[in-house]
């Protein structure tokens, strides 16, 4: 693919070379650099990708993306050099272009929150499949594309891997992609440029606070809230004490669920289920759905996870029966 096409949605300065350069792949791990690849120098907590520029030159990279002008001095004139403000942000948008914007070919559902993300993504996936839809899933346990399971190092993979997974889902005939969107993923621009069809907030409690994650609870909350500036419709837990902070500055249409107050979907008559050796919860709903529901996982959190699933799938046009 031509470099100009890959860079069509990013701001950059071409320090040397040509935008007509051919690029076979985008690399951010210096160990994987090969001829006619683009090497993106990302700055992380542990290492700085700029120090691997000599490796990129030696291995035949055709394009190198830097964040600092002075780094171009050590790069031969035969190699195209682009300067960007944030290599991480640029990687996300360039990866989307390289794979021909696969997220736009799927109905994307992103869940953020401290607890419940993994369970609820699987619940949503199962309901969608019960309605006859083909679904891809990305999260803590890895990715599932049809029957294929792909391991992942992060809850929300790096942007390049994320778009490669989306592209595989499209190729496999998936209609939906359901994924966990971590605060780190949002902070590190792994989902930058993606406009989710549905963004979901489960709950928030102090977690992931430390030198290698979030400096404070306020930063953790702010990173979570970013999802509601990059989704079309937001689905939030009205009962969570931090919900106002999560939806602050949101740009999406909001929908709410609750067990305690007026909301778009409300649970009532909640009780424990113990029938023929099966335990769990049962409840009724009012609002946009009026049903009697059973979930075979005990605990009030299961009611909330069920409400997320029901409201998300209802908004996505799935029948209440499914």
ROKOLVO-105299 format. One record per residue (C-alpha): x, y, z; residue in one letter; residue number from 0. Coordinates in Angstrom, 3 decimals, padded with zeros to 6 digits. Layout:
N
SITE:u:v:w:aa:i
SITE:X:Y:Z:A:NUM
...
//
This chain:
322
SITE:u:v:w:aa:i
SITE:000.000:000.000:000.000:X:0
SITE:001.229:003.510:-000.769:X:1
SITE:002.394:005.509:002.242:X:2
SITE:000.109:008.400:001.295:X:3
SITE:-002.931:006.102:001.620:X:4
SITE:-001.809:004.750:005.011:X:5
SITE:-001.370:008.301:006.298:X:6
SITE:-004.602:009.749:004.915:X:7
SITE:-006.100:010.424:008.368:X:8
SITE:-003.064:011.513:010.381:X:9
SITE:-001.216:014.813:010.740:X:10
SITE:002.451:014.442:009.831:X:11
SITE:005.519:016.207:008.483:X:12
SITE:007.565:014.439:005.817:X:13
SITE:011.154:015.167:006.855:X:14
SITE:012.680:013.297:003.895:X:15
SITE:011.777:010.842:001.154:X:16
SITE:008.526:010.292:-000.756:X:17
SITE:004.914:009.689:000.181:X:18
SITE:004.791:007.312:-002.805:X:19
SITE:006.910:004.788:-000.872:X:20
SITE:005.420:001.292:-000.801:X:21
SITE:004.700:-000.218:002.615:X:22
SITE:004.012:-003.943:003.076:X:23
SITE:003.375:-003.800:006.800:X:24
SITE:003.519:-001.571:009.880:X:25
SITE:005.931:-002.612:012.635:X:26
SITE:006.399:-001.194:016.128:X:27
SITE:008.504:-004.092:017.503:X:28
SITE:012.060:-003.731:016.166:X:29
SITE:012.545:-007.517:016.206:X:30
SITE:009.931:-007.867:013.424:X:31
SITE:011.296:-005.240:011.025:X:32
SITE:011.742:-006.441:007.420:X:33
SITE:012.224:-004.879:003.986:X:34
SITE:009.541:-002.452:002.780:X:35
SITE:007.980:-002.149:006.221:X:36
SITE:007.213:001.002:008.187:X:37
SITE:008.823:001.199:011.618:X:38
SITE:006.930:003.317:014.156:X:39
SITE:009.109:004.591:017.015:X:40
SITE:006.795:004.437:020.005:X:41
SITE:007.837:005.843:023.365:X:42
SITE:006.787:003.630:026.274:X:43
SITE:007.261:003.390:030.023:X:44
SITE:010.077:000.863:029.618:X:45
SITE:011.784:001.688:026.318:X:46
SITE:011.991:004.307:023.558:X:47
SITE:011.497:003.037:020.026:X:48
SITE:013.826:005.728:018.637:X:49
SITE:016.840:003.824:019.944:X:50
SITE:016.052:000.997:017.499:X:51
SITE:016.310:003.223:014.414:X:52
SITE:019.729:001.686:013.470:X:53
SITE:018.042:-001.763:013.460:X:54
SITE:015.292:-000.446:011.183:X:55
SITE:017.877:000.984:008.781:X:56
SITE:019.920:-002.226:008.769:X:57
SITE:016.872:-004.462:008.198:X:58
SITE:015.602:-002.442:005.225:X:59
SITE:012.591:-000.518:006.531:X:60
SITE:011.296:001.803:003.797:X:61
SITE:009.648:004.275:006.206:X:62
SITE:010.452:005.345:009.758:X:63
SITE:007.995:007.337:011.882:X:64
SITE:009.535:009.509:014.619:X:65
SITE:008.359:012.013:017.212:X:66
SITE:011.562:014.123:017.266:X:67
SITE:013.243:016.009:014.370:X:68
SITE:016.766:015.265:015.524:X:69
SITE:016.252:011.521:015.090:X:70
SITE:016.183:011.973:011.279:X:71
SITE:019.864:012.937:011.214:X:72
SITE:020.969:009.309:011.604:X:73
SITE:018.648:007.980:008.866:X:74
SITE:019.915:007.614:005.236:X:75
SITE:018.168:009.751:002.631:X:76
SITE:016.878:006.666:000.839:X:77
SITE:014.444:006.047:003.703:X:78
SITE:011.276:008.129:004.054:X:79
SITE:010.960:009.747:007.484:X:80
SITE:007.711:011.103:008.915:X:81
SITE:007.396:013.131:012.082:X:82
SITE:004.179:012.924:014.137:X:83
SITE:003.168:014.382:017.468:X:84
SITE:002.163:010.994:018.933:X:85
SITE:003.440:007.761:017.414:X:86
SITE:000.842:005.750:019.375:X:87
SITE:-002.050:007.797:018.019:X:88
SITE:-000.607:007.661:014.501:X:89
SITE:-000.156:003.883:014.746:X:90
SITE:-003.867:003.464:015.513:X:91
SITE:-005.060:005.491:012.517:X:92
SITE:-002.437:004.082:010.141:X:93
SITE:-003.268:000.501:011.182:X:94
SITE:-006.955:001.131:010.477:X:95
SITE:-006.041:002.385:006.997:X:96
SITE:-003.677:-000.529:006.309:X:97
SITE:-006.475:-003.034:006.987:X:98
SITE:-009.070:-000.905:005.110:X:99
SITE:-010.988:000.298:008.171:X:100
SITE:-012.439:-003.062:009.265:X:101
SITE:-014.157:-001.668:012.396:X:102
SITE:-016.456:000.335:010.120:X:103
SITE:-017.635:-002.936:008.536:X:104
SITE:-018.753:-004.357:011.902:X:105
SITE:-021.263:-003.381:014.570:X:106
SITE:-018.845:-002.640:017.405:X:107
SITE:-019.733:-002.946:021.106:X:108
SITE:-017.115:-001.766:023.611:X:109
SITE:-017.394:-002.341:027.381:X:110
SITE:-015.452:-000.466:030.028:X:111
SITE:-015.606:-000.694:033.820:X:112
SITE:-013.717:-002.136:036.759:X:113
SITE:-015.676:-005.384:037.057:X:114
SITE:-017.932:-007.467:034.867:X:115
SITE:-016.405:-006.742:031.462:X:116
SITE:-015.275:-010.280:030.615:X:117
SITE:-018.449:-012.022:031.787:X:118
SITE:-020.705:-009.505:030.078:X:119
SITE:-018.901:-009.626:026.734:X:120
SITE:-019.508:-013.382:026.695:X:121
SITE:-023.163:-012.895:027.678:X:122
SITE:-023.672:-010.407:024.841:X:123
SITE:-021.881:-012.714:022.414:X:124
SITE:-024.108:-015.642:023.423:X:125
SITE:-027.318:-013.635:023.023:X:126
SITE:-026.262:-012.334:019.603:X:127
SITE:-025.393:-015.881:018.514:X:128
SITE:-028.765:-017.106:019.813:X:129
SITE:-030.289:-014.556:017.427:X:130
SITE:-028.327:-016.089:014.542:X:131
SITE:-025.540:-013.478:014.348:X:132
SITE:-021.863:-014.245:013.801:X:133
SITE:-019.784:-012.534:016.487:X:134
SITE:-016.122:-011.834:017.196:X:135
SITE:-014.896:-011.186:020.749:X:136
SITE:-011.789:-009.461:022.126:X:137
SITE:-010.860:-009.306:025.811:X:138
SITE:-008.840:-010.448:028.783:X:139
SITE:-008.854:-014.111:027.751:X:140
SITE:-007.831:-013.252:024.175:X:141
SITE:-009.840:-013.034:020.972:X:142
SITE:-012.395:-015.385:019.453:X:143
SITE:-013.097:-015.233:015.726:X:144
SITE:-015.494:-017.993:014.830:X:145
SITE:-013.926:-021.143:016.266:X:146
SITE:-010.422:-019.651:016.259:X:147
SITE:-008.921:-018.510:019.562:X:148
SITE:-006.112:-015.929:019.487:X:149
SITE:-004.069:-015.167:022.625:X:150
SITE:-003.506:-011.531:023.601:X:151
SITE:-001.082:-009.898:026.028:X:152
SITE:-003.449:-007.049:026.891:X:153
SITE:-007.167:-006.802:027.671:X:154
SITE:-007.325:-004.264:024.835:X:155
SITE:-004.638:-005.225:022.286:X:156
SITE:-002.258:-002.717:020.713:X:157
SITE:-003.997:-000.858:017.878:X:158
SITE:-002.234:-002.754:015.067:X:159
SITE:-003.285:-006.144:016.495:X:160
SITE:-006.765:-004.804:017.171:X:161
SITE:-007.354:-003.816:013.529:X:162
SITE:-005.811:-007.053:012.305:X:163
SITE:-008.342:-008.920:014.485:X:164
SITE:-011.195:-006.789:013.160:X:165
SITE:-010.048:-007.550:009.599:X:166
SITE:-010.027:-011.290:010.391:X:167
SITE:-013.561:-010.976:011.789:X:168
SITE:-014.765:-009.293:008.597:X:169
SITE:-013.086:-011.980:006.503:X:170
SITE:-014.722:-014.686:008.633:X:171
SITE:-018.163:-013.155:008.026:X:172
SITE:-018.728:-011.668:011.485:X:173
SITE:-021.397:-008.993:011.814:X:174
SITE:-020.571:-007.927:015.371:X:175
SITE:-017.403:-007.317:017.389:X:176
SITE:-017.768:-007.291:021.179:X:177
SITE:-014.721:-006.185:023.150:X:178
SITE:-013.418:-005.099:026.509:X:179
SITE:-012.068:-001.553:026.414:X:180
SITE:-009.627:-001.065:029.281:X:181
SITE:-008.652:002.265:030.804:X:182
SITE:-005.070:001.555:029.698:X:183
SITE:-006.288:000.871:026.172:X:184
SITE:-008.040:004.239:026.104:X:185
SITE:-005.120:006.055:027.734:X:186
SITE:-002.582:004.538:025.323:X:187
SITE:-004.659:005.316:022.191:X:188
SITE:-005.132:001.638:021.307:X:189
SITE:-008.720:002.359:020.271:X:190
SITE:-008.043:005.832:018.816:X:191
SITE:-010.024:006.559:015.680:X:192
SITE:-012.664:003.876:016.317:X:193
SITE:-016.233:005.126:016.603:X:194
SITE:-017.985:002.361:018.540:X:195
SITE:-021.625:001.766:017.726:X:196
SITE:-022.263:001.084:021.430:X:197
SITE:-020.138:002.018:024.428:X:198
SITE:-020.985:000.422:027.793:X:199
SITE:-020.068:001.378:031.371:X:200
SITE:-020.504:-001.375:033.969:X:201
SITE:-019.146:000.104:037.235:X:202
SITE:-016.126:001.849:038.738:X:203
SITE:-014.071:001.245:041.874:X:204
SITE:-010.442:002.081:042.770:X:205
SITE:-008.130:-000.230:040.819:X:206
SITE:-005.148:-000.073:038.471:X:207
SITE:-003.674:002.859:040.408:X:208
SITE:000.120:002.838:040.385:X:209
SITE:003.286:004.058:038.675:X:210
SITE:002.825:001.862:035.595:X:211
SITE:-000.929:002.369:035.165:X:212
SITE:-002.838:005.412:036.465:X:213
SITE:-001.432:008.166:038.670:X:214
SITE:-004.728:008.619:040.527:X:215
SITE:-008.346:007.492:040.698:X:216
SITE:-009.295:010.729:038.933:X:217
SITE:-007.091:009.842:035.980:X:218
SITE:-008.477:006.286:035.957:X:219
SITE:-012.040:007.655:035.815:X:220
SITE:-011.129:010.200:033.126:X:221
SITE:-009.616:007.480:030.925:X:222
SITE:-012.755:005.352:031.285:X:223
SITE:-014.901:008.342:030.323:X:224
SITE:-013.091:008.699:026.979:X:225
SITE:-015.160:005.819:025.583:X:226
SITE:-018.252:008.026:025.705:X:227
SITE:-016.590:010.521:023.396:X:228
SITE:-015.947:007.855:020.781:X:229
SITE:-019.227:005.946:020.575:X:230
SITE:-022.558:006.650:018.909:X:231
SITE:-024.714:005.338:021.764:X:232
SITE:-023.686:005.025:025.411:X:233
SITE:-025.168:002.526:027.872:X:234
SITE:-024.409:003.310:031.512:X:235
SITE:-025.096:002.021:035.021:X:236
SITE:-027.252:004.729:036.628:X:237
SITE:-026.706:003.171:040.079:X:238
SITE:-022.914:003.570:040.096:X:239
SITE:-021.732:006.447:042.303:X:240
SITE:-019.208:007.544:039.666:X:241
SITE:-021.566:007.605:036.681:X:242
SITE:-021.630:011.426:036.498:X:243
SITE:-017.847:011.511:036.140:X:244
SITE:-017.987:008.830:033.472:X:245
SITE:-020.529:010.659:031.300:X:246
SITE:-019.021:014.121:031.809:X:247
SITE:-018.324:015.679:028.398:X:248
SITE:-019.927:012.735:026.595:X:249
SITE:-020.798:013.188:022.914:X:250
SITE:-023.081:010.158:022.481:X:251
SITE:-026.763:009.437:022.948:X:252
SITE:-027.138:008.013:026.475:X:253
SITE:-029.204:005.044:027.706:X:254
SITE:-029.370:003.944:031.352:X:255
SITE:-030.007:000.770:033.326:X:256
SITE:-030.724:000.446:037.038:X:257
SITE:-031.955:-001.704:039.893:X:258
SITE:-032.729:001.295:042.125:X:259
SITE:-034.050:004.255:040.138:X:260
SITE:-035.839:005.356:036.994:X:261
SITE:-033.890:004.329:033.908:X:262
SITE:-034.408:003.167:030.340:X:263
SITE:-034.241:-000.427:031.605:X:264
SITE:-035.051:-001.205:035.240:X:265
SITE:-034.880:-004.463:037.190:X:266
SITE:-037.335:-005.222:039.973:X:267
SITE:-038.590:-008.145:042.063:X:268
SITE:-035.003:-009.421:042.235:X:269
SITE:-034.621:-012.745:043.994:X:270
SITE:-032.347:-015.754:044.326:X:271
SITE:-033.125:-018.803:042.236:X:272
SITE:-032.751:-022.358:043.486:X:273
SITE:-034.553:-024.807:041.239:X:274
SITE:-033.676:-028.440:040.679:X:275
SITE:-030.041:-027.916:041.591:X:276
SITE:-029.697:-024.728:039.510:X:277
SITE:-028.865:-021.547:041.377:X:278
SITE:-028.858:-017.969:040.145:X:279
SITE:-031.035:-014.879:040.066:X:280
SITE:-034.469:-014.026:038.735:X:281
SITE:-035.991:-010.592:038.161:X:282
SITE:-038.484:-008.666:036.091:X:283
SITE:-037.767:-005.633:033.931:X:284
SITE:-039.687:-002.495:033.058:X:285
SITE:-038.918:000.351:030.711:X:286
SITE:-037.883:-000.495:027.157:X:287
SITE:-038.290:-004.235:027.902:X:288
SITE:-041.021:-005.874:029.995:X:289
SITE:-039.876:-009.430:030.666:X:290
SITE:-039.223:-012.033:033.341:X:291
SITE:-035.523:-012.976:033.289:X:292
SITE:-033.399:-015.721:034.799:X:293
SITE:-029.603:-015.919:034.957:X:294
SITE:-027.820:-018.985:036.318:X:295
SITE:-025.047:-017.059:038.085:X:296
SITE:-025.876:-016.029:041.670:X:297
SITE:-025.200:-012.521:042.974:X:298
SITE:-026.580:-009.025:042.418:X:299
SITE:-023.741:-008.302:039.989:X:300
SITE:-025.298:-010.885:037.675:X:301
SITE:-028.475:-008.821:037.498:X:302
SITE:-026.422:-005.791:036.434:X:303
SITE:-024.481:-007.835:033.872:X:304
SITE:-027.800:-009.141:032.561:X:305
SITE:-029.226:-005.626:032.291:X:306
SITE:-026.169:-004.535:030.268:X:307
SITE:-026.654:-007.491:027.943:X:308
SITE:-030.399:-006.991:027.567:X:309
SITE:-030.245:-003.243:026.937:X:310
SITE:-027.318:-003.475:024.512:X:311
SITE:-028.903:-006.238:022.459:X:312
SITE:-032.323:-004.557:022.562:X:313
SITE:-030.826:-001.332:021.175:X:314
SITE:-028.989:-003.364:018.528:X:315
SITE:-032.344:-004.642:017.262:X:316
SITE:-032.208:-008.142:018.737:X:317
SITE:-035.560:-009.612:019.764:X:318
SITE:-036.422:-009.660:023.463:X:319
SITE:-036.960:-013.427:023.201:X:320
SITE:-033.361:-013.988:022.109:X:321
//
